[in-house]
Each structure stands twice: as C-alpha cells, then as structure tokens.
Amino acid sequence: MIKYDSDRNTKLERELNKVTLPINECPHCGCAIFYRKDYMSGSSWYYASNTIDVENGSMYDGLKTTYGKWWHCDDCHKRVFEDEDVE
C-alpha cells in the first residue's frame, strides 16, 4: 500500500513545475499570472478506496501532451511571449 502524502506531493509538483518567465507582468494590463494552453489525449486511471489512502500521482502518465507555443496573460488573454523564451 502506498499512502498519498498531499503536502509532500504538492511541494514536489511546485519544484518540478518551476519555470523562469521572460517577463514579470503583462505589458498590456500589468497582470503577473500567465498560462500556456496545452492539449492532451489518451487514457488515465484514477484509483479510489473507502478503506485506505491511495496514490494517483501517475494518473496522467498515459496521456500524450502537445504543448502550446504561446503564453497568454491570465487577465486580458493576449499573447505575451513564446514558450521558447521560458527557461
């Protein structure tokens, strides 16, 4: 049995998803949050139990992901930089 440790996994996910963006705020509206629209296809498995905690950390491993080319502002939704500019 693998027990799901949500605090540890959340911290790990933040570390794995850490990126350096080329700008700190949108040049159009000043928002500091950006998103990239990705596309996924395939199948995944979600496990559940009434009696034990189960781990679902690999539920997206079977998905094929096509990453978007552009990053957009979260407020005005304008394109602000390309994915190739992200480190």
A tleap script that builds the chain and sets N, CA, C and O, in Angstrom:
source leaprc.protein.ff14SB
mol = sequence {
  NMET ILE LYS TYR ASP SER ASP ARG ASN THR
  LYS LEU GLU ARG GLU LEU ASN LYS VAL THR
  LEU PRO ILE ASN GLU CYS PRO HIE CYS GLY
  CYS ALA ILE PHE TYR ARG LYS ASP TYR MET
  SER GLY SER SER TRP TYR TYR ALA SER ASN
  THR ILE ASP VAL GLU ASN GLY SER MET TYR
  ASP GLY LEU LYS THR THR TYR GLY LYS TRP
  TRP HIE CYS ASP ASP CYS HIE LYS ARG VAL
  PHE GLU ASP GLU ASP VAL CGLU
}
set mol.1.N position { 0.843 -1.181 0.000 }
set mol.1.CA position { 0.000 0.000 0.000 }
set mol.1.C position { 0.890 1.248 0.000 }
set mol.1.O position { 1.812 1.366 0.807 }
set mol.2.N position { 0.602 2.166 -0.909 }
set mol.2.CA position { 1.301 3.437 -0.962 }
set mol.2.C position { 0.368 4.499 -0.419 }
set mol.2.O position { -0.742 4.674 -0.922 }
set mol.3.N position { 0.805 5.200 0.592 }
set mol.3.CA position { -0.016 6.251 1.175 }
set mol.3.C position { 0.265 7.567 0.454 }
set mol.3.O position { 1.418 7.892 0.168 }
set mol.4.N position { -0.765 8.298 0.171 }
set mol.4.CA position { -0.652 9.574 -0.524 }
set mol.4.C position { -0.329 10.673 0.474 }
set mol.4.O position { -1.088 10.900 1.416 }
set mol.5.N position { 0.784 11.352 0.275 }
set mol.5.CA position { 1.208 12.448 1.146 }
set mol.5.C position { 0.998 13.748 0.379 }
set mol.5.O position { 1.870 14.164 -0.383 }
set mol.6.N position { -0.150 14.391 0.573 }
set mol.6.CA position { -0.518 15.545 -0.244 }
set mol.6.C position { 0.430 16.725 -0.045 }
set mol.6.O position { 0.726 17.420 -1.016 }
set mol.7.N position { 0.920 16.982 1.174 }
set mol.7.CA position { 1.840 18.097 1.389 }
set mol.7.C position { 3.148 17.884 0.645 }
set mol.7.O position { 3.652 18.797 -0.009 }
set mol.8.N position { 3.697 16.680 0.745 }
set mol.8.CA position { 4.958 16.379 0.071 }
set mol.8.C position { 4.779 16.451 -1.440 }
set mol.8.O position { 5.618 17.027 -2.132 }
set mol.9.N position { 3.699 15.875 -1.962 }
set mol.9.CA position { 3.475 15.866 -3.400 }
set mol.9.C position { 3.223 17.268 -3.940 }
set mol.9.O position { 3.673 17.594 -5.038 }
set mol.10.N position { 2.515 18.097 -3.191 }
set mol.10.CA position { 2.268 19.463 -3.635 }
set mol.10.C position { 3.580 20.228 -3.739 }
set mol.10.O position { 3.800 20.939 -4.720 }
set mol.11.N position { 4.452 20.098 -2.750 }
set mol.11.CA position { 5.752 20.767 -2.779 }
set mol.11.C position { 6.587 20.251 -3.950 }
set mol.11.O position { 7.219 21.038 -4.654 }
set mol.12.N position { 6.593 18.930 -4.161 }
set mol.12.CA position { 7.336 18.345 -5.267 }
set mol.12.C position { 6.807 18.851 -6.599 }
set mol.12.O position { 7.596 19.183 -7.483 }
set mol.13.N position { 5.485 18.919 -6.763 }
set mol.13.CA position { 4.908 19.419 -8.002 }
set mol.13.C position { 5.326 20.858 -8.256 }
set mol.13.O position { 5.627 21.219 -9.394 }
set mol.14.N position { 5.353 21.697 -7.205 }
set mol.14.CA position { 5.789 23.092 -7.376 }
set mol.14.C position { 7.235 23.146 -7.828 }
set mol.14.O position { 7.580 23.950 -8.694 }
set mol.15.N position { 8.096 22.298 -7.252 }
set mol.15.CA position { 9.508 22.289 -7.637 }
set mol.15.C position { 9.688 21.822 -9.071 }
set mol.15.O position { 10.485 22.396 -9.813 }
set mol.16.N position { 8.953 20.782 -9.475 }
set mol.16.CA position { 9.071 20.265 -10.831 }
set mol.16.C position { 8.530 21.247 -11.863 }
set mol.16.O position { 9.012 21.288 -12.995 }
set mol.17.N position { 7.535 22.034 -11.481 }
set mol.17.CA position { 6.901 22.953 -12.413 }
set mol.17.C position { 7.478 24.360 -12.362 }
set mol.17.O position { 6.929 25.279 -12.969 }
set mol.18.N position { 8.581 24.535 -11.641 }
set mol.18.CA position { 9.183 25.856 -11.515 }
set mol.18.C position { 9.765 26.279 -12.872 }
set mol.18.O position { 10.539 25.541 -13.483 }
set mol.19.N position { 9.393 27.441 -13.319 }
set mol.19.CA position { 9.891 27.980 -14.572 }
set mol.19.C position { 10.337 29.420 -14.348 }
set mol.19.O position { 9.894 30.082 -13.410 }
set mol.20.N position { 11.210 29.890 -15.214 }
set mol.20.CA position { 11.615 31.283 -15.199 }
set mol.20.C position { 11.007 31.949 -16.427 }
set mol.20.O position { 11.366 31.626 -17.560 }
set mol.21.N position { 10.094 32.870 -16.200 }
set mol.21.CA position { 9.400 33.542 -17.290 }
set mol.21.C position { 10.216 34.754 -17.747 }
set mol.21.O position { 10.943 35.343 -16.947 }
set mol.22.N position { 10.105 35.127 -19.012 }
set mol.22.CA position { 10.902 36.244 -19.520 }
set mol.22.C position { 10.401 37.621 -19.068 }
set mol.22.O position { 11.126 38.607 -19.201 }
set mol.23.N position { 9.186 37.705 -18.543 }
set mol.23.CA position { 8.643 38.985 -18.047 }
set mol.23.C position { 7.949 38.751 -16.711 }
set mol.23.O position { 7.544 37.632 -16.397 }
set mol.24.N position { 7.817 39.816 -15.933 }
set mol.24.CA position { 7.162 39.717 -14.627 }
set mol.24.C position { 5.699 40.120 -14.662 }
set mol.24.O position { 4.910 39.709 -13.811 }
set mol.25.N position { 5.341 40.928 -15.653 }
set mol.25.CA position { 3.941 41.355 -15.758 }
set mol.25.C position { 3.583 41.587 -17.212 }
set mol.25.O position { 4.449 41.831 -18.051 }
set mol.26.N position { 2.296 41.507 -17.494 }
set mol.26.CA position { 1.787 41.696 -18.847 }
set mol.26.C position { 2.015 43.140 -19.291 }
set mol.26.O position { 1.688 44.069 -18.552 }
set mol.27.N position { 2.568 43.341 -20.482 }
set mol.27.CA position { 2.780 44.706 -20.973 }
set mol.27.C position { 1.478 45.425 -21.336 }
set mol.27.O position { 1.468 46.644 -21.504 }
set mol.28.N position { 0.383 44.672 -21.456 }
set mol.28.CA position { -0.896 45.259 -21.833 }
set mol.28.C position { -1.730 45.704 -20.625 }
set mol.28.O position { -2.355 46.764 -20.646 }
set mol.29.N position { -1.729 44.867 -19.562 }
set mol.29.CA position { -2.617 45.169 -18.425 }
set mol.29.C position { -1.938 45.106 -17.058 }
set mol.29.O position { -2.529 45.521 -16.061 }
set mol.30.N position { -0.707 44.595 -16.995 }
set mol.30.CA position { 0.022 44.554 -15.733 }
set mol.30.C position { -0.180 43.304 -14.897 }
set mol.30.O position { 0.389 43.208 -13.810 }
set mol.31.N position { -0.957 42.353 -15.353 }
set mol.31.CA position { -1.189 41.108 -14.609 }
set mol.31.C position { 0.125 40.328 -14.490 }
set mol.31.O position { 0.959 40.381 -15.394 }
set mol.32.N position { 0.311 39.605 -13.380 }
set mol.32.CA position { 1.545 38.852 -13.150 }
set mol.32.C position { 1.356 37.343 -13.296 }
set mol.32.O position { 2.257 36.579 -12.948 }
set mol.33.N position { 0.210 36.899 -13.801 }
set mol.33.CA position { -0.068 35.470 -13.965 }
set mol.33.C position { -0.247 35.166 -15.450 }
set mol.33.O position { -0.947 35.877 -16.170 }
set mol.34.N position { 0.411 34.082 -15.889 }
set mol.34.CA position { 0.378 33.701 -17.297 }
set mol.34.C position { 0.012 32.222 -17.418 }
set mol.34.O position { 0.184 31.452 -16.474 }
set mol.35.N position { -0.493 31.836 -18.585 }
set mol.35.CA position { -0.809 30.428 -18.828 }
set mol.35.C position { -0.431 30.041 -20.237 }
set mol.35.O position { -0.382 30.873 -21.143 }
set mol.36.N position { -0.164 28.754 -20.402 }
set mol.36.CA position { 0.087 28.155 -21.713 }
set mol.36.C position { -0.996 27.118 -21.911 }
set mol.36.O position { -1.247 26.318 -21.010 }
set mol.37.N position { -1.635 27.107 -23.043 }
set mol.37.CA position { -2.697 26.155 -23.331 }
set mol.37.C position { -2.080 24.904 -23.957 }
set mol.37.O position { -1.506 24.960 -25.044 }
set mol.38.N position { -2.207 23.773 -23.255 }
set mol.38.CA position { -1.686 22.503 -23.732 }
set mol.38.C position { -2.845 21.586 -24.115 }
set mol.38.O position { -3.969 21.761 -23.645 }
set mol.39.N position { -2.562 20.620 -24.961 }
set mol.39.CA position { -3.575 19.686 -25.421 }
set mol.39.C position { -3.140 18.278 -25.057 }
set mol.39.O position { -1.978 17.913 -25.238 }
set mol.40.N position { -4.089 17.478 -24.536 }
set mol.40.CA position { -3.772 16.120 -24.109 }
set mol.40.C position { -4.780 15.138 -24.686 }
set mol.40.O position { -5.953 15.457 -24.879 }
set mol.41.N position { -4.284 13.927 -24.955 }
set mol.41.CA position { -5.158 12.856 -25.409 }
set mol.41.C position { -4.650 11.540 -24.839 }
set mol.41.O position { -3.473 11.413 -24.501 }
set mol.42.N position { -5.537 10.570 -24.736 }
set mol.42.CA position { -5.152 9.267 -24.214 }
set mol.42.C position { -6.067 8.831 -23.094 }
set mol.42.O position { -7.198 9.305 -22.983 }
set mol.43.N position { -5.576 7.926 -22.263 }
set mol.43.CA position { -6.358 7.372 -21.158 }
set mol.43.C position { -5.593 7.523 -19.854 }
set mol.43.O position { -4.363 7.576 -19.839 }
set mol.44.N position { -6.344 7.592 -18.759 }
set mol.44.CA position { -5.714 7.609 -17.446 }
set mol.44.C position { -6.531 6.758 -16.500 }
set mol.44.O position { -7.686 6.438 -16.778 }
set mol.45.N position { -5.926 6.391 -15.377 }
set mol.45.CA position { -6.577 5.584 -14.361 }
set mol.45.C position { -6.580 6.359 -13.063 }
set mol.45.O position { -5.549 6.873 -12.630 }
set mol.46.N position { -7.758 6.441 -12.439 }
set mol.46.CA position { -7.904 7.093 -11.143 }
set mol.46.C position { -8.306 6.032 -10.137 }
set mol.46.O position { -9.319 5.356 -10.317 }
set mol.47.N position { -7.512 5.876 -9.068 }
set mol.47.CA position { -7.768 4.854 -8.063 }
set mol.47.C position { -8.446 5.463 -6.852 }
set mol.47.O position { -8.174 6.609 -6.494 }
set mol.48.N position { -9.336 4.694 -6.213 }
set mol.48.CA position { -10.033 5.148 -5.015 }
set mol.48.C position { -10.332 3.947 -4.129 }
set mol.48.O position { -10.432 2.816 -4.605 }
set mol.49.N position { -10.474 4.210 -2.836 }
set mol.49.CA position { -10.814 3.167 -1.873 }
set mol.49.C position { -11.540 3.810 -0.704 }
set mol.49.O position { -11.234 4.939 -0.321 }
set mol.50.N position { -12.499 3.091 -0.137 }
set mol.50.CA position { -13.187 3.562 1.061 }
set mol.50.C position { -12.393 3.290 2.330 }
set mol.50.O position { -12.684 3.870 3.377 }
set mol.51.N position { -11.394 2.416 2.252 }
set mol.51.CA position { -10.707 1.985 3.469 }
set mol.51.C position { -9.251 2.413 3.582 }
set mol.51.O position { -8.718 2.446 4.691 }
set mol.52.N position { -8.592 2.741 2.486 }
set mol.52.CA position { -7.182 3.144 2.544 }
set mol.52.C position { -6.951 4.354 1.654 }
set mol.52.O position { -7.716 4.617 0.727 }
set mol.53.N position { -5.879 5.088 1.951 }
set mol.53.CA position { -5.460 6.181 1.077 }
set mol.53.C position { -4.696 5.583 -0.097 }
set mol.53.O position { -3.842 4.716 0.090 }
set mol.54.N position { -5.000 6.040 -1.290 }
set mol.54.CA position { -4.311 5.532 -2.474 }
set mol.54.C position { -3.615 6.676 -3.189 }
set mol.54.O position { -3.992 7.838 -3.042 }
set mol.55.N position { -2.611 6.339 -3.952 }
set mol.55.CA position { -1.775 7.304 -4.649 }
set mol.55.C position { -2.210 7.387 -6.102 }
set mol.55.O position { -2.370 6.359 -6.760 }
set mol.56.N position { -2.400 8.589 -6.608 }
set mol.56.CA position { -2.767 8.796 -8.005 }
set mol.56.C position { -1.755 9.679 -8.732 }
set mol.56.O position { -2.094 10.319 -9.727 }
set mol.57.N position { -0.540 9.716 -8.252 }
set mol.57.CA position { 0.491 10.578 -8.833 }
set mol.57.C position { 0.834 10.276 -10.275 }
set mol.57.O position { 1.337 11.148 -10.983 }
set mol.58.N position { 0.573 9.062 -10.724 }
set mol.58.CA position { 0.923 8.698 -12.102 }
set mol.58.C position { -0.299 8.632 -13.010 }
set mol.58.O position { -0.231 8.046 -14.091 }
set mol.59.N position { -1.406 9.218 -12.591 }
set mol.59.CA position { -2.635 9.068 -13.368 }
set mol.59.C position { -2.572 9.718 -14.748 }
set mol.59.O position { -3.365 9.374 -15.624 }
set mol.60.N position { -1.651 10.645 -14.953 }
set mol.60.CA position { -1.553 11.315 -16.255 }
set mol.60.C position { -0.411 10.771 -17.106 }
set mol.60.O position { -0.174 11.274 -18.205 }
set mol.61.N position { 0.299 9.758 -16.623 }
set mol.61.CA position { 1.454 9.237 -17.353 }
set mol.61.C position { 1.095 8.678 -18.723 }
set mol.61.O position { 1.934 8.698 -19.623 }
set mol.62.N position { -0.122 8.180 -18.911 }
set mol.62.CA position { -0.518 7.598 -20.181 }
set mol.62.C position { -1.022 8.603 -21.208 }
set mol.62.O position { -1.430 8.217 -22.303 }
set mol.63.N position { -0.997 9.883 -20.866 }
set mol.63.CA position { -1.512 10.892 -21.782 }
set mol.63.C position { -0.416 11.441 -22.694 }
set mol.63.O position { 0.723 11.631 -22.271 }
set mol.64.N position { -0.772 11.686 -23.926 }
set mol.64.CA position { 0.134 12.337 -24.868 }
set mol.64.C position { -0.147 13.834 -24.774 }
set mol.64.O position { -1.293 14.265 -24.900 }
set mol.65.N position { 0.892 14.616 -24.553 }
set mol.65.CA position { 0.731 16.058 -24.387 }
set mol.65.C position { 1.376 16.803 -25.537 }
set mol.65.O position { 2.527 16.546 -25.888 }
set mol.66.N position { 0.635 17.720 -26.117 }
set mol.66.CA position { 1.163 18.658 -27.110 }
set mol.66.C position { 1.170 20.018 -26.439 }
set mol.66.O position { 0.119 20.551 -26.084 }
set mol.67.N position { 2.357 20.576 -26.267 }
set mol.67.CA position { 2.497 21.839 -25.547 }
set mol.67.C position { 2.228 23.023 -26.469 }
set mol.67.O position { 2.621 23.024 -27.635 }
set mol.68.N position { 1.559 24.014 -25.931 }
set mol.68.CA position { 1.252 25.214 -26.692 }
set mol.68.C position { 2.495 26.030 -26.990 }
set mol.68.O position { 3.495 25.932 -26.278 }
set mol.69.N position { 2.437 26.821 -28.026 }
set mol.69.CA position { 3.578 27.638 -28.437 }
set mol.69.C position { 3.590 28.981 -27.707 }
set mol.69.O position { 4.659 29.549 -27.478 }
set mol.70.N position { 2.426 29.489 -27.342 }
set mol.70.CA position { 2.316 30.835 -26.779 }
set mol.70.C position { 1.869 30.814 -25.325 }
set mol.70.O position { 1.090 29.954 -24.915 }
set mol.71.N position { 2.370 31.767 -24.555 }
set mol.71.CA position { 1.902 32.038 -23.205 }
set mol.71.C position { 1.016 33.260 -23.278 }
set mol.71.O position { 1.301 34.201 -24.019 }
set mol.72.N position { -0.067 33.246 -22.504 }
set mol.72.CA position { -1.066 34.305 -22.521 }
set mol.72.C position { -1.183 34.926 -21.137 }
set mol.72.O position { -0.860 34.296 -20.130 }
set mol.73.N position { -1.645 36.161 -21.100 }
set mol.73.CA position { -1.944 36.844 -19.848 }
set mol.73.C position { -3.233 36.256 -19.276 }
set mol.73.O position { -4.184 36.004 -20.016 }
set mol.74.N position { -3.267 36.037 -17.969 }
set mol.74.CA position { -4.449 35.453 -17.345 }
set mol.74.C position { -5.614 36.436 -17.282 }
set mol.74.O position { -6.765 36.005 -17.210 }
set mol.75.N position { -5.354 37.736 -17.305 }
set mol.75.CA position { -6.450 38.722 -17.245 }
set mol.75.C position { -6.965 39.110 -18.629 }
set mol.75.O position { -8.156 38.970 -18.909 }
set mol.76.N position { -6.079 39.593 -19.491 }
set mol.76.CA position { -6.539 40.084 -20.801 }
set mol.76.C position { -6.452 39.026 -21.901 }
set mol.76.O position { -6.961 39.243 -23.000 }
set mol.77.N position { -5.810 37.874 -21.620 }
set mol.77.CA position { -5.709 36.725 -22.522 }
set mol.77.C position { -4.952 37.019 -23.812 }
set mol.77.O position { -5.081 36.280 -24.788 }
set mol.78.N position { -4.172 38.084 -23.825 }
set mol.78.CA position { -3.356 38.376 -25.012 }
set mol.78.C position { -2.081 37.550 -24.970 }
set mol.78.O position { -1.578 37.213 -23.898 }
set mol.79.N position { -1.564 37.227 -26.158 }
set mol.79.CA position { -0.282 36.539 -26.249 }
set mol.79.C position { 0.803 37.490 -25.755 }
set mol.79.O position { 0.843 38.656 -26.148 }
set mol.80.N position { 1.689 36.981 -24.882 }
set mol.80.CA position { 2.723 37.869 -24.351 }
set mol.80.C position { 4.142 37.372 -24.598 }
set mol.80.O position { 5.065 38.185 -24.657 }
set mol.81.N position { 4.347 36.065 -24.745 }
set mol.81.CA position { 5.666 35.549 -25.108 }
set mol.81.C position { 5.533 34.110 -25.580 }
set mol.81.O position { 4.533 33.442 -25.318 }
set mol.82.N position { 6.564 33.647 -26.282 }
set mol.82.CA position { 6.556 32.291 -26.815 }
set mol.82.C position { 7.153 31.322 -25.797 }
set mol.82.O position { 7.922 31.727 -24.926 }
set mol.83.N position { 6.802 30.060 -25.908 }
set mol.83.CA position { 7.288 29.047 -24.982 }
set mol.83.C position { 8.805 28.899 -25.069 }
set mol.83.O position { 9.447 28.571 -24.072 }
set mol.84.N position { 9.376 29.131 -26.223 }
set mol.84.CA position { 10.838 29.002 -26.371 }
set mol.84.C position { 11.597 30.037 -25.531 }
set mol.84.O position { 12.797 29.877 -25.307 }
set mol.85.N position { 10.923 31.090 -25.064 }
set mol.85.CA position { 11.545 32.113 -24.221 }
set mol.85.C position { 11.536 31.748 -22.736 }
set mol.85.O position { 12.134 32.457 -21.927 }
set mol.86.N position { 10.871 30.661 -22.372 }
set mol.86.CA position { 10.762 30.234 -20.972 }
set mol.86.C position { 11.923 29.313 -20.633 }
set mol.86.O position { 12.268 28.423 -21.411 }
set mol.87.N position { 12.517 29.529 -19.483 }
set mol.87.CA position { 13.631 28.672 -19.038 }
set mol.87.C position { 13.160 27.747 -17.949 }
set mol.87.O position { 13.942 26.946 -17.438 }
savepdb mol mol.pdb
quit
